[in-house]
Amino acid sequence: MMETRCFQIDAEKGIKRLDGREEAFKVLGEDGSIWIDVIDPVRDELEAIAGSLRIHPLVVEDCLDEDQIPKIEDYPGHTFILFNRYSYADQELKIEEIDLVLGRKFLVTVRRSGKVPDHLFARIEGVVELDADSVANGPDFLLHAVLDHIVDEKLGAIVDLETDIENAEEAMLTDLDSFRLENLVDLRHALLSLRKSLFHEREILVKICRKDSPYVSEKAIYHFRDIYDHLIKFFESCEMNRDILASLMETYLSLVNNRMSEMANRTNASVRRLTLITTVFMPLSLLAGIGGMSEWSMMTGPENWKRSYPIFLFLMAAIGLASYLILRWLEKKDRDQA
């Protein structure tokens, strides 16, 4: 269900809560400034607010569309800004859009409840009350207060993400068998989403600081530069963590490859031993087959069995030993050549 909160921004009285839209539009008609905070927007009511403030219909469409990247667009009479809020928990990054429409005498914020814990705007109201003199200078100073708290809120998500990356590294090095590569993939997806948002938000602040928007005064621009500095730091942190994740993936693949190489070496050693045994016993099996079918006694004469069979056994032992020595010599020669 849509909820609308309206405030009056006055240079002498600071910020004051109003009863509804009608009172807000009345204050605006009396040469005052207003802040309208819309929660869970509904098209009909949002179009009614847009019509009263002469907000472009494309802005209404952007406010109702939740699948967009951060951006800033200038329209006749106002500037539209789209920012993101983050909440990171259980290796899942939740992103919520905040739409802001800045005019000469108004600021409209459009947001949704449910995805991200909604304590941001309660804190903003407290900060606005403490810094009423600054916010009372106009909607652009109020825009700074809102964006400043949105950006500061990102730090918590970044710190939690860095903690999960460190935990993943420790888990991989301590117990490779139970570690799953999917953990690193999930962390990379969250980090890339965070980096993508920060990249576009940084560009938004660049445009504001170079005075692209006519509704941000020269006096307020200095405050936005501080937000830009924070975004630069957060973006650099994402770049560093992306490099760390890439290194962790390479390390994981190297460890798995080493483990597989060790297993292959053990398998090769076992096959080599079995091959050696088979090669040694093949001629012996042939001789045993001949002797077992009485061909040997027929060739030597049955009456000579007391001499012929010891000679047969001696030949088998000699052939087996010779085969073994020859195979060992060939194996040693192959190792030396390698």
C-alpha positions in Angstrom: 0.0 0.0 0.0 1.3 3.4 -1.0 2.3 5.8 1.8 3.2 9.4 1.3 5.0 11.7 3.8 5.3 15.4 3.2 7.7 18.0 4.7 8.2 21.7 4.4 11.7 23.1 4.0 11.9 26.6 5.4 15.0 28.8 5.8 13.7 30.1 9.2 11.7 27.2 10.5 13.9 24.3 9.3 12.0 21.2 8.3 8.4 20.6 9.3 6.1 17.6 8.8 2.9 18.3 6.8 -0.5 16.6 6.9 -0.7 15.6 3.2 -0.1 16.4 -0.4 -2.6 19.2 -0.5 -0.9 21.1 2.3 2.5 20.5 0.6 1.3 21.9 -2.7 -0.2 24.9 -0.8 3.3 25.5 0.8 4.9 25.2 -2.6 2.5 27.8 -4.0 3.5 30.1 -1.2 7.0 30.2 -2.4 8.2 27.5 -0.1 10.2 24.2 -0.6 8.8 20.8 0.1 10.0 17.2 0.4 7.6 14.4 -0.6 8.7 10.9 0.4 6.7 8.1 -1.4 6.8 4.5 -0.2 5.6 1.6 -2.4 4.4 3.8 -5.2 1.1 3.2 -7.1 0.8 4.5 -10.6 -2.3 6.6 -10.2 -1.2 8.4 -7.1 2.3 8.8 -8.4 1.0 10.3 -11.6 -1.1 12.7 -9.5 2.0 14.0 -7.7 3.9 14.2 -10.9 1.1 16.2 -12.5 1.0 18.7 -9.7 4.8 19.2 -9.8 5.0 19.0 -13.6 7.3 16.0 -13.5 7.9 14.3 -16.9 5.9 11.1 -17.5 9.2 9.2 -18.3 10.3 9.8 -14.7 7.1 8.2 -13.5 7.9 5.1 -15.6 11.4 5.0 -14.2 10.1 5.2 -10.7 7.8 2.2 -11.3 10.4 0.1 -13.1 12.6 -1.7 -10.5 15.2 -3.2 -13.0 17.5 -0.3 -13.8 21.0 0.9 -13.3 21.9 4.1 -11.4 21.6 7.2 -13.6 21.0 10.9 -13.7 18.8 12.6 -16.3 17.8 16.3 -16.7 14.3 17.3 -17.7 12.7 20.7 -18.0 12.0 21.9 -14.5 13.7 19.0 -12.6 16.6 16.4 -12.5 15.9 12.7 -12.0 18.5 10.6 -10.1 18.4 6.8 -9.5 20.5 5.4 -6.7 20.8 2.0 -5.0 20.7 0.8 -1.5 22.4 -2.4 -0.4 21.8 -5.1 2.3 24.3 -8.0 2.5 23.6 -11.1 4.6 24.2 -14.9 4.2 26.3 -14.3 1.0 23.3 -12.6 -0.6 23.4 -9.0 -1.8 20.0 -7.4 -1.9 19.6 -4.2 -3.9 16.8 -1.6 -3.7 16.3 1.4 -5.9 15.9 4.9 -4.6 14.4 7.4 -7.1 15.0 11.1 -6.5 13.4 14.0 -8.4 15.1 17.4 -7.6 13.4 20.6 -8.6 14.1 24.2 -7.8 11.6 24.1 -4.8 11.0 20.4 -4.2 12.5 17.0 -3.7 10.6 13.8 -4.3 12.0 10.5 -3.1 10.4 7.2 -4.2 11.3 3.9 -2.6 10.0 0.5 -1.8 9.8 -1.4 1.5 10.7 -5.1 2.0 14.0 -5.8 0.3 16.3 -3.7 2.4 15.8 -3.0 6.2 14.0 0.4 6.2 15.8 2.3 8.9 17.6 4.7 6.5 15.0 7.4 6.2 14.3 7.4 10.0 18.0 8.3 10.5 17.8 10.9 7.8 15.0 12.7 9.6 17.1 12.7 12.8 20.1 14.1 10.9 17.9 16.7 9.2 16.7 17.9 12.6 20.3 18.2 13.9 21.5 19.9 10.8 18.3 21.9 10.1 20.2 25.1 9.2 22.0 23.4 6.3 19.0 21.5 5.0 16.8 24.6 5.2 19.0 26.1 2.5 17.0 24.3 -0.1 16.1 20.9 -1.7 19.7 20.4 -3.0 21.0 20.4 0.5 18.3 17.9 1.5 19.3 15.8 -1.6 22.9 15.8 -0.2 21.7 14.5 3.2 19.7 11.7 1.5 22.6 10.6 -0.8 25.1 10.9 2.0 23.3 8.4 4.1 22.6 6.1 1.2 26.3 6.0 0.4 27.4 5.6 4.1 25.0 2.7 4.3 26.9 0.9 1.6 30.0 0.6 3.9 28.3 -2.1 6.0 27.6 -4.3 3.0 31.1 -3.9 1.7 32.6 -4.8 5.1 30.4 -7.9 5.4 31.3 -9.0 1.9 35.1 -8.6 2.7 34.6 -10.7 5.9 33.0 -13.5 3.8 35.9 -13.4 1.4 38.4 -13.7 4.2 36.4 -16.6 5.7 36.3 -18.3 2.3 40.0 -18.1 2.0 40.6 -19.6 5.5 38.1 -22.4 4.8 39.8 -23.2 1.5 43.3 -23.4 3.0 42.3 -25.4 6.1 39.9 -27.9 4.6 40.0 -28.2 0.8 37.9 -31.3 0.6 34.8 -29.8 2.1 35.3 -26.4 0.4 33.0 -25.7 -2.5 33.9 -23.4 -5.5 30.2 -22.2 -5.6 31.0 -20.1 -2.5 33.6 -18.1 -4.4 31.2 -17.8 -7.4 28.4 -16.4 -5.2 30.8 -13.9 -3.7 32.0 -12.9 -7.1 28.4 -12.3 -8.3 27.7 -10.1 -5.3 30.9 -8.2 -5.7 30.3 -7.6 -9.4 26.8 -6.3 -8.7 28.2 -4.0 -6.1 30.9 -2.8 -8.4 28.5 -2.1 -11.3 26.3 0.0 -9.1 29.2 2.0 -7.6 30.6 2.6 -11.1 27.4 4.3 -12.3 26.8 6.1 -9.0 30.3 7.6 -9.2 29.5 8.9 -12.7 26.3 10.5 -11.2 28.4 12.4 -8.7 30.8 13.5 -11.4 28.0 15.1 -13.3 26.6 16.8 -10.2 30.0 18.1 -9.2 30.7 19.6 -12.6 27.4 21.5 -12.4 25.4 19.6 -15.0 22.2 19.9 -13.0 20.9 23.5 -12.8 19.1 22.6 -9.6 22.2 22.0 -7.5 23.5 25.3 -6.3 27.2 26.3 -6.3 27.1 26.4 -2.5 25.8 22.8 -2.3 28.3 21.3 -4.8 31.1 21.3 -2.2 29.0 18.9 -0.1 28.5 16.5 -2.9 32.3 16.2 -3.5 32.5 14.5 -0.1 30.1 11.8 -1.3 32.1 11.4 -4.5 35.2 10.8 -2.4 33.4 8.0 -0.5 32.2 6.4 -3.7 35.8 6.4 -5.0 37.0 4.6 -1.9 34.3 2.0 -2.1 34.9 1.4 -5.8 38.6 0.9 -5.1 37.8 -1.5 -2.4 35.6 -3.5 -4.8 38.5 -3.6 -7.3 40.9 -4.9 -4.6 38.4 -7.6 -3.5 37.8 -8.6 -7.1 41.6 -9.2 -7.5 41.6 -11.2 -4.2 38.7 -13.3 -5.4 40.4 -14.0 -8.7 43.6 -15.0 -6.8 41.5 -17.3 -4.6 40.0 -19.0 -7.6 43.4 -19.6 -9.1 44.7 -20.9 -5.8 41.7 -23.3 -5.5 42.2 -24.6 -9.0 46.0 -25.0 -8.4 45.3 -26.9 -5.2 42.8 -29.2 -6.8 45.1 -29.7 -9.8 48.0 -30.7 -7.4 45.7 -33.1 -5.6 44.7 -34.7 -8.9 48.4 -34.9 -10.0 49.3 -36.7 -6.7 46.5 -39.2 -7.3 47.6 -39.7 -10.9 51.1 -40.3 -9.8 50.0 -42.9 -7.3 47.9 -44.6 -9.9 50.8 -44.6 -12.4 53.1 -46.1 -9.8 50.6 -48.9 -9.1 50.1 -49.6 -12.8 53.8 -49.7 -13.3 54.2 -52.3 -10.5 51.5 -54.4 -11.9 53.0 -54.2 -15.4 56.4 -55.3 -14.0 54.8 -58.3 -12.3 52.8 -59.3 -15.4 55.9 -59.0 -17.6 58.0 -61.1 -15.3 55.4 -63.8 -15.0 54.4 -64.0 -18.7 57.4 -66.2 -19.8 57.1 -68.2 -16.6 53.5 -68.9 -17.3 54.5 -70.1 -20.8 57.1 -72.5 -19.4 54.7 -73.7 -16.7 52.1 -74.4 -19.3 54.6 -76.4 -21.4 55.8 -78.3 -18.3 52.4 -78.9 -17.0 51.3 -80.6 -20.3 54.2 -83.2 -20.1 56.0 -81.8 -23.2 59.0 -81.2 -21.0 59.1 -84.8 -19.8 58.5 -86.1 -23.3 61.6 -84.1 -24.6 63.8 -85.1 -21.7 62.5 -88.6 -21.2 60.3 -89.7 -18.4 63.1 -91.6 -16.8 65.1 -88.4 -16.3 62.5 -86.5 -14.3 64.8 -86.3 -11.2 67.2 -84.1 -13.2 64.9 -82.5 -15.8 62.4 -80.9 -13.4 65.1 -79.2 -11.1 66.6 -77.9 -14.3 63.1 -76.7 -15.4 62.6 -74.9 -12.1 66.1 -73.3 -12.3 65.3 -72.1 -15.8 62.1 -70.5 -14.7 63.9 -68.7 -11.8 66.7 -67.6 -14.1 64.3 -66.3 -16.8 62.2 -64.5 -14.1 65.2 -62.8 -12.6 66.6 -61.9 -16.0 63.3 -60.3 -17.0 63.1 -58.4 -13.7 66.7 -57.1 -14.1 66.2 -56.1 -17.7 62.9 -54.2 -16.9 64.5 -52.4 -14.0 67.4 -51.4 -16.2 65.1 -50.1 -18.9 63.0 -48.1 -16.3 66.2 -46.6 -14.8 67.4 -45.6 -18.3 64.0 -43.9 -19.1 64.2 -41.9 -15.8 67.8 -40.8 -16.6 66.8 -39.6 -20.1 63.8 -37.7 -18.6 
